[in-house]
Amino acid sequence: MEFMISNWKTAAAWALIALGFLHIVMGFARFKQPFLAALSEGIFDAFKADDTRRLAFWFTLLGPVLLLCGHLALRAAQGGDLETLGLIGLYLLVAAVLGIVAFPASPLWALLVVAGLLFAAGRGWLT
């Protein structure tokens, strides 16, 4: 996979990959103590009882999902598969809108922009 941004489709896909990577990094940085506490307990079943640990786990686990979506979007963009690109954008757009309604003062606005670009590119509105 070459790192080349030649249009909005690939730029949005790379932005989604960056969001996934940032989610992982921020998850471990923001929730360092809950992860260390779970690690000291042996990890197995260590996230069940504490709300902060559950939040740390699910927040951080979203990173690989965003990475996967970004890589699929990149492959779709490079292969000219606008339908797949649009579907990825649509699903993420719905998730971003629901998240923003629930938590307006959140970084989900970044996902809204990226998802909107992917959806628009998938519809052929952006090149």
Summary of the structure (lengths in Angstrom):
residues: 127
radius of gyration: 16.4
end to end distance: 19.9
largest distance: 51.3
contacts: 397
relative contact order: 0.18
helix: 76%
strand: 0%
